[in-house]
Structures are given as C-alpha cells and as structure tokens.
C-alpha cells in the first residue's frame, strides 16, 4: 500500500488543481477563523457588552477548540472537491484501466483512494490543530486546556465523511464536470432537506410533545456536521426549550454507519462496473 501511495503522490504533486485547491483550503482555515474573530471583536462585543449572545471568549481556551473546528468545517468542500477531481481524472484519462492492467487489483485501486481520503482528512485536522494553538495563544492569550479537544476529532470525522462522499460520487459518475455538479447539488439539497426536517422536528415537539431530536442531523453529510455546534452556545440555549434535543450518541453512530456504507458502496461499484 505504501508503494501505491507513492504512485498517488507522483500523480498529484505537480498537478495545478492540487496546488491551488490545497493552498486555498489552508489559507481558508486561518482566514475564516480570523474573520469570525474580527466580527466577534468589532461587531458582537460592542453591541453585546453584557455577554448575552456569547459568554466568555470563543477564541480563548477551552472554547477555541470548538470555535476553530466549527469555522474550519465550512471549508471542507474544497478537499472533497479535490479528491473528486482526482478520482474522475482516473476515468477520464483511462489511468485506472492502465493501473489494473499493470497488476493493481480493483480492490487495491479503491482502497488507496479511500486511504487518500483518510490522509487528507488527517492533514486537514493537523492544520486545524495548529490554528487552535495560534488563536488560543496569540490572538486570545490564556491558559492552555485540552477541554473541548473532542471537537477536533469531530472535525476529522466530518472531513473524512465529506471526502468519502466525494470519492463515492466520483466512482459513480466518473465524468469530472458532471460529478462536480452532482457533488454541489447534493450538498445544497441535503442541507435544504435537513432544514425542513429540523422544522418538522420542532413542530412535532411543540404539538405532540415528542422529542425526536434534530432529524436533519440524521442525513449522511449532516450527521458529521451535527457534531460541531456554533460557538455562540449561550444564544442557542435561549431557544433550547423550543428546539429538539441533540442526541450526540445517535448522530455519532449514524456518522460511522454512513462511513461504512460509503466504503462498501465504493468498493462494490469498482468491482462490478466495466473498466
């Protein structure tokens, strides 16, 4: 597998799309969090001197783990898009066929792509960890704390989910332009359905006193999204009695189930489809 990973690296290290998208993602992590910090400092704080909307410092320890993970998660479509392009290029230029002719099995071909999804998610998580330290120590000085570091783990799970969905769509669709369109349409469509399910859950709780949780978080992408909450938790808690409960254990279980589904579906597609 190490040999296959080296081959993958040789394919992408000089690829312009890899360089550009990776650079935008790395810059986006720090830029998105700085914009959130600037907005908090210059807009929210002057308008909220009592701390009604947000108590404490979102960019100080231990809250910074949640804040940076949450805002960095907004950038995760970029590595997913990159992996989607890399996978569909294999079919566009028939390199997948040549690799299999040269002795790489279909299972190995799929596994190395999914391993790339995991490595990419891990690299993204390391960048988030660095951003946490940067904002925690230099932007908002304070005593270091590991409390809340679980949010970085949730970020990794979210990144892995997005990457696996992108690879699955790439394997299913195969054509780069069409696959990109499907990826973004699915993302926005699922977010729309998630919002409708949340409204439905609120109405069920209000009218029937049945708490089914935020059903919008039970969808594939939103299962990982639902683990990361807005850092302005105090404001959210004001409306907590009207909102359905957050069943974190259920959402986390669904996230793992979806990852397993993406893995086996991708494998099956490659094993059963024509070269």
N, C-alpha and C positions, 0 to 999 in steps of 0.2 A: 504493500500500500504506500510505503514511503516513496518507492520508485514512481508510482502513479501520481503522487502529489508533486513530485519534482517535474513531471511532464506537464501537469496543470500549470505550475508556476512558469515554466518556459513559454507556455501559450499566452499568458496574460501579462507578464512583467513589462513588456514593451507595447502593450495594447493601449491605445489612446483613451478608449472609453473607461478602462480600468483606472488609469491615472487620473482622469478628470473627475469621475464619479467618486472615487476614493478621497480625492482632495476636497471635493465639495462636502462630503459627509464629515470628514474630520473637522473642517472649518465650521460646518453647520452645528456640530455639537457645542462648540465653545460660543459661537455667535448666538444661537438660540437661547442658551442659558444666560449670556450677558444681557441680551435684550429683556429677558424676564427679570433679571436683577435690576436693570435700569428702570424698567416700568414700575417695579415694586418700590424702588427708592425715590423716584421722581414723580410718580403719579399716585400710587396707592397710599404711601406713607403720609404725604401732605394732606390727602383727603380723608385719611383714617387715623388720626392721631391717637385714638383710644385702642387701636388694635382689634376692632370688631371683626374685620374681614380676615385678618391673618394675625395670629398671636405668635410672638417670637420671631426669630429671623429664619426665613426659609432657606437662606444660603449659609447659615451657621450650623455647626454640629449640634445635635444629630440630624436636624431636618434636611440638611443639604443632600444626604443620601437619597431621600425621596424626591426632592426638587430636581436635582440634576438628572436622575433616572427618568423622571416624568417628561421633562422637556426634551431630553435627548431622544426619547422614544418617538418624537414627532419626525425625526429624520430617518427612520428605519426603512422607509420605502426606497431609499437610494441604494443600500447594499442589496436589497431584494431585486431591484431593477437591474443592477449589475450582474447578479447571478443569472437572472432570466436571460439577459443578452448573451452571456457566455454559453448557456445551455443551448439556446436556439441557434447560435452560430455553429455549433457542432452539427446540427442537422442541415443548416443552410449550405455549409461548405463540405458536407459529407465526411467530416473528420471522424465522426462517431463510427461510421462504417469502416473506415480505414483502420481505426484502432482495434475494432473487433476482428477484422481480417488479420491484423498483426498479432493476435493472440490474447487480447484483453476480452474477458467474458462480459456479457451484458450485465451480469450482477456486479462485477467489479466496476464497470463504467458508471453504473448508477450509484454505487456506494461511494466512489470517490467524489462524485458531485455532491452527495449529501454530507460527506465529510467536509467538503469545502464550505457548505452551509454552516456547519458547526464551528469551523475555524474562523470564518468571517464573523460569526456572532461573538466568538470569544475575543477577537481583536477589537470589535466594537465595544465590548464590555470593558476591556482594558482602557480604552480611550475615555469611557465614562468614569472609570475609577480615577484616572488622572484628573479629569475635570472636577470631580468631587473634591479632591485634595486641593486643587488650585483655588476653587471658590471658597472652600471651607477655611483654608489657612490664610490666603492672601486677600480675598475680597471681603470676607467676613471673618475676622480673627476670632478665635475661640478655642476652647479645649477640645482636643480630639476625642471622638467617641465612635465606637463600632455600632452603636444602637441605630437601627434602621438600615444596616448594610444589606438586609434581605431584599431591599428594593433594587439593588444592583443585580441580584440573582433573578429577580422578576424581569429586569431589563434583558438579561441574557436569554431568558425563556421567550420573551417577546421577539427578540431579534431572530432567534432560531425558528420560531413559528413563521415569521414573515419570509425568511429565506427558504424554508421548506415549501411554503405555498408557491413562491416564485419558481422554484425548480419543478414542482409538480405541473404548474401551468405551462412551463417551457417544454416539458416532456409530452404533455397532452396536445399542445397546439403546434409547436415546432417552428412556426413561421414568426420571425422576430417582431415585425410590426404588429401583426395580429395578436401575438402573445402579450406584448406591452399594453395594447388596448384592453385586452381581457383582464390583465392584472389590475389596471387602474379602475376599470369599470366595476370589477368585482369588489375592490376595496371600498369605493364610494357606495356601491349598492348595499354591501353588508353593513356599513355604518348607518345608512338610512333605515334599513330593517331593524338594526339594533336600537335606534332611537324610538321607532314605533313599538318595539317590544317593551322598552322601558316605560313608555306612556301606558301601554296595556297593563303592565305590572302595577303601576301606580293606581290605575283605576280599579283593578281587582282588589288591591289592598284597601282602597278607600270605600268601595261599595260593598265588598263581601268580607272584609277583614281577614283576607287570606294573603299571607306574605310568601310569594313565590320567588323572592329575590329579584335582582336585576336580570331579567331574562335576556336582555341584549348582550350580556356577557357570556351567554351560553353558545354563541356562534364562534366559528373557527378563529378568526383574527381577533375578535373582541374578547375571547377567553384569556388571551395573553394580555390584551390591553386592560382588561378589568382588574388586573392585579396591581396596576400602578395608578395611584389616585392623585388628584390635584393637590399641590402643596397648601392651598388655601382651605385647609380642612375645617377650620372654625366656621367659615361661611357656609360650608356644606352641612355642617352639623346643625345649623339653624333650621334647615329644612329636613332634617333626618326623620322626623316623625311622619312626614308625608311620603318619603321615599321607601322603596323596598329594601330589605336587608342585603348586606354584602356577604354572601356565602363564599368566603375565600377558599375554603376547602373544596367546595364543589367546582368552582371556576378553575382552581389549580388542577384538579383531577381531569377535568374536561380538556385543559391545555395539553396534558400528557397523552390523553386518548387521541386527540387530533394529530399530535406529532406522530404517533404510531400509525395512524391512518394514512398520513401523507407519505410516510416511509414505505409502507406496504403497497400503496396505490402506485407510487412512482416505480417501485421495483416490478410490479405486475405489468405495468404499461410497457416498460422496456423489454420484458421477457416475452410478451405476447405480440408486440407490434412488429411490422415489417421494417427492415433496415432501409 
